[in-house]
Amino acid sequence: LKMAAEVGHMMSDPVGNLKYCFTPLVAYIADTPEQHVIACVTDNASAVSMAVSNQFGDPLRCAVRTASKTRQLLIAVKRETRARNLSSYFQACRKRQLNGVVSPFWLDWALTEPSSFLTPEVLHHFFKMFWDHDRKWCSRMLGADELDFRF
C-alpha cells in the first residue's frame, strides 16, 4: 500500500477497466489512547494538534500536528540522546510530548498526515461527549432531581 501510494498501481474497476490508482492513508479509526500511540504523543498531548492538556478548551486554536513536525521532533530526540541509555531517550521524548515510538508506520507513507487520517471512534466519542458535557449541562440547568424524573 505504501508503494502504491507513492508510485501508483494499475487496478481494475468493477466493470473490468484498468485504472491507475493511488492508495493514500485517508482514515484510521481509533480511540483516544490508540490515536496517541499512532501520533507518537504522550497522554497529555493532542494527537491532531500541538496542544497539551492545559490548553484543551482554550478559545485559541493550536497549530496542527503535522508529519514533518513529528519527524523533526524525533530527529531532535535522536540527536540529543545519541549513544546514550534508554532512560535519557524517554526523558528527551517526554520534554517534547513524544511517547517514545522511534519510527511510526506512517512516516514513510506518501502524503500522510496523522492530523488528517486519525478519526475518532464515533460511538465512544459521542457517548463520552454526551455523558461528560451534555448531561452535565442539562443537570445544571434542570437540576438533578428534574433530570432524574424526566429520564
N, C-alpha and C positions, 0 to 999 in steps of 0.2 A: 504493500500500500504506500509506503514511503517513496519508493522508486516511481510508482505510477503518479504520485502527487507532483513529483519533480519533472519527469520527462513525458508523462502520459502513457497510455496503453490503449491499443485497439480492442474494442469490445463490441459485441453485437447487441442491438436493441431487441425488444420482444418480437419484432417483425422479421429480424434477421439481417438488418442493415448494419454495416460496420460503422462505428463512431470512434473518434479519437477522444478518450476520456481521461480526466484527471481525478485523483482521489484525495482532496484536501480533508483534513480533520475538521469537521464543522460542528460536531456536537459530542459531548461526553457527559452523560447524565450521572451525577454523583451527589451523595450527601455531603454536608459541610466538612466532616473530617477527611473524607476521601479527596475532596477538592483541595484541601490544604496540602495533602501529600503530593498530588499531581502538580500543583503550582509551586511546590518546593518551599512553602512558607510555614511558619510556626502557627500555633493555635490562636495567638492573639493578633494575627495579621489577616487582612482580607486576601482571598485568593485571586480576586479580579482587579483590585486597586492597590495603591501603595499605602492605604490607611491601616493604622494599627488600632487596637481595641479602644484606646481613649479618644480616638477620632470618630468612632462609629456614631452615627446620628448627628454629626456636625452638619450645619447647613452648607458649608463649603465642600465642593466636590474635590476629591483627591485625584491625583494622576492615575492613569490606567497602568496596571502591572503588565508590562509587555515582555515578550520572549527575550528581546535584546537586553532589557534592563535586568532580567533574571540571569541571563548569560553573563553580563558584566559583573554582577554581584558574585556569581560562582567563580569567575576568573579572579576577582579580587581576593576572595577567601583562599583560593589555591595558592596565589602568590604570597599572601601573608603567612600561610602555615606550611610553606614548602619544607618537606622533610622533617616535620615536627610530629608530635604524637597526636592521637585521635582526639583527645580531650581539647587540645588547643584548636583543632579544626571545628569542633562543635561549638566552642566558645565564640570563634570568629563568625560562624553561621548565625548564632543567636543574636549577635550585635547587629546583624543585617536582616533580622527576621526571616532567616532561612532555616529549614528543618534538617539540613544535613544530607539531602539527596545530592549525589555527586553529578549524575548525568540523567536528567529526566528523559523519558522516552520520546517526547515531542521536540526536543531541542534541535534535531537534525531533520525534522519534517517540514517540508516546504510550505510557506505561507501559513504557519500555525501560530496562533496567539491564544494562550490559555484564557485570557480575559474574554475572548470571543467564543471559544468552544466549550468552556465549562458552563453547564446548565444545571439548575437545581433539580433535585428530585422533587417533583411537583407535589405529590401527596404529603410528604414530610414537611416541606416548606410551608404549604398552605395551612396545614394543621397547626404547625408551630406558630405561624403568623396569627391565626385565629386565637389560639389559647394565650399567647404571650402579649398580644396587643388588643385585638378587637374585644375579646371577652373582658379584659381588664377595664377597657374604656367603658363598655356597657355597664359593668359592675359599679364603676364610679359614678356614672350618670344616673342609673336607675336605683342603685343600692343593691346589696347582695340579696336581701330578702325578696325584693320585687323580681329580680332576675331569676331567683330560685323558683318563685311562684309561676312565672311565665314559662320556664323551661323545665 
